[in-house]
């Protein structure tokens, strides 16, 4: 079982360094729209890996590549590592961290010009790319996105419409948890939603949960 801290959208003033030490998470997940300095501070304050997906208010992420020597390059020229430093970008990727397998899809449905915003048709292609990358390997434990699925905890206004393609992703990957931000609770209780074996949770501003890797559960059942 992995103790997971999840953050999104709102900087929590009461999430101080002492609180992070007391929580002692084995993994930190970030669902977007947080200042990169804040993410880098969390990453440097915990002894655990940190994985994120960008939100629609995040800056564009530099398209840099890391060579075998560890050097980062952009257009063939040396450059700094992409920010946020010390944080793994899971957008359209499947990342293994702290014994968990995390699939990620960043951004939201397009409502104005800017980075990390896509039409529903573009999300269909992005979801297909993620599913191809998740096809090989062990089951996915967490689906980490910025926006929720269409009709499952999203909003009625244009900026907060959910992602239609996430229904297919949840159906195919059957993650234990689907964690997202984007829909601000404004003091209201945001109930969990359930699709088959998947629990969908709005994590703004931060949540702590225990996640048991699916592989561990399978091994225990066959022992």
MOZI-V634269 format. One record per residue. N is the residue number from 1. RES is the residue in one small letter. PHI is phi in whole degrees, 0 to 359 (none if undefined). D_FIRST is the distance of its C-alpha to the first C-alpha in whole Angstrom. Layout:
# MOZI-V634269
N;RES;PHI;D_FIRST
N;RES;PHI;D_FIRST
This chain:
# MOZI-V634269
1;x;none;0
2;x;245;4
3;x;278;7
4;x;244;9
5;x;261;13
6;x;237;15
7;x;232;19
8;x;194;22
9;x;67;26
10;x;236;27
11;x;290;27
12;x;268;26
13;x;296;28
14;x;271;26
15;x;269;23
16;x;267;24
17;x;301;23
18;x;296;23
19;x;298;21
20;x;298;18
21;x;296;19
22;x;293;18
23;x;292;15
24;x;46;14
25;x;291;11
26;x;273;9
27;x;202;11
28;x;241;14
29;x;241;15
30;x;232;19
31;x;258;21
32;x;101;24
33;x;63;28
34;x;237;27
35;x;303;29
36;x;295;28
37;x;300;29
38;x;293;26
39;x;298;24
40;x;294;25
41;x;295;25
42;x;298;21
43;x;300;21
44;x;277;23
45;x;263;21
46;x;239;18
47;x;264;17
48;x;201;14
49;x;291;15
50;x;226;17
51;x;234;18
52;x;219;20
53;x;234;23
54;x;284;26
55;x;259;28
56;x;287;31
57;x;261;32
58;x;281;31
59;x;294;34
60;x;296;34
61;x;267;32
62;x;300;34
63;x;273;34
64;x;249;34
65;x;238;33
66;x;255;32
67;x;276;34
68;x;298;33
69;x;283;34
70;x;95;32
71;x;279;34
72;x;268;34
73;x;226;37
74;x;225;38
75;x;56;42
76;x;83;42
77;x;250;42
78;x;300;40
79;x;209;38
80;x;285;35
81;x;298;31
82;x;299;31
83;x;276;29
84;x;285;27
85;x;292;27
86;x;78;23
87;x;234;22
88;x;272;21
89;x;271;23
90;x;260;21
91;x;298;24
92;x;60;25
93;x;233;23
94;x;239;19
95;x;242;17
96;x;258;15
97;x;209;13
98;x;55;10
99;x;81;9
100;x;248;9
101;x;251;13
102;x;242;15
103;x;257;18
104;x;232;20
105;x;210;24
106;x;267;26
107;x;80;29
108;x;217;30
109;x;292;33
110;x;297;37
111;x;226;39
112;x;195;41
113;x;295;41
114;x;152;38
115;x;289;35
116;x;62;32
117;x;231;34
118;x;220;35
119;x;288;37
120;x;299;35
121;x;293;37
122;x;296;35
123;x;294;32
124;x;300;32
125;x;290;33
126;x;295;30
127;x;294;28
128;x;298;30
129;x;296;29
130;x;296;25
131;x;295;25
132;x;296;27
133;x;288;25
134;x;270;22
135;x;297;24
136;x;266;23
137;x;103;20
138;x;283;16
139;x;298;15
140;x;274;15
141;x;268;11
142;x;226;13
143;x;257;17
144;x;249;18
145;x;226;22
146;x;277;24
147;x;260;26
148;x;277;25
149;x;291;26
150;x;300;30
151;x;80;31
152;x;232;27
153;x;89;27
154;x;269;29
155;x;247;33
156;x;269;36
157;x;276;38
158;x;307;38
159;x;295;36
160;x;240;33
161;x;294;33
162;x;281;30
163;x;265;30
164;x;296;31
165;x;295;29
166;x;293;26
167;x;299;26
168;x;292;27
169;x;297;24
170;x;296;22
171;x;298;24
172;x;282;23
173;x;271;20
174;x;47;18
175;x;294;15
176;x;295;13
177;x;232;14
178;x;243;17
179;x;248;17
180;x;212;21
181;x;236;23
182;x;75;27
183;x;262;28
184;x;288;29
185;x;283;28
186;x;49;31
187;x;84;30
188;x;273;29
189;x;280;26
190;x;259;25
191;x;292;23
192;x;294;21
193;x;239;22
194;x;227;21
195;x;230;22
196;x;57;21
197;x;277;17
198;x;261;17
199;x;260;17
200;x;257;19
201;x;227;18
202;x;280;21
203;x;254;19
204;x;292;23
205;x;276;23
206;x;199;19
207;x;221;16
208;x;238;13
209;x;213;10
210;x;261;6
211;x;238;5
212;x;266;4
213;x;304;7
214;x;300;10
215;x;299;11
216;x;296;9
217;x;292;10
218;x;297;13
219;x;297;13
220;x;294;13
221;x;287;15
222;x;262;18
223;x;288;17
